[in-house]
Amino acid sequence: MGDMPNNTLWKTNPKYRKHILDAIVCFLGGILFVISVNMFAADTFRLDDDLFDYDEWRLGYRNNSGPFLFGYIITYIIIFVKRAYKK
């Protein structure tokens, strides 16, 4: 890193950047799906207690990991189908 010029330090492969962007978008899709499920399924939904509680993200009964994985996978499928349709 010390020998590399500053202009080539942050250059990456465009395909790699596309995969990183896909992962970020899928992560946000999973989080938004968890929030929407909690908003519509609960009588009262508080973002701080329900979303950021560690016990809610463990695998098991009544957790956020199932809806998160579902939202992540559905978002990835939407991105994949959209790219396939563009070709």
Steps between C-alpha positions, in 0.01 A plus 500: 500500500786736573645450152170542317401843365184652648304485176529118470442424868119488481453366147311172496351273242156626381358149540617495863339839563175371351498203739572724799219735397266202458585377850434845649167533318396148607596580860285814492216301342520248785501774766205679337307173482560439873380851581189463284413160650538636852297811420205310359506199733543670837262718694780738590832510323797686638808513282746499788360209702373272226765543233825546689444244776750214486245241614282576200777401255582157643379194314195357664147597593383858432800653333598741226746276321234309303337809345846650440617194305174495306532870411868455408429207269197663337700819438782295344252316276351832386847634414590177317176494298534868412854445368396191307207689346730785395720260303 
